Amino acid sequence: MWVQYVMDGILQVYNVVHSLSGA
């Protein structure tokens, strides 16, 4: 399903941004 693919991508981007902000 494309919805699950998009959600996974958003989570990855969110984690990267959160990690950069935390660092």
N, C-alpha and C positions, 0 to 999 in steps of 0.2 A: 504493500500500500504506500502511496506517495506521501500520505499524511505522516506516517511513522518516520519516513526518510527525512522529511522537512523538520519534524520535531527533533530528531536526533542531531541534525545539523545546527539547529538553534541552540540546543543544549551545549554542543561543542563550542560554539562561538561564545556563549555566555560564560562557560568555564574559563576560556582563554582570557576574556576581558576581565573577569573577576580575579584571575591569577595575576594579571598585569597590574591591576589596581591594588591588589594586596601586596605586591612586591614593591 
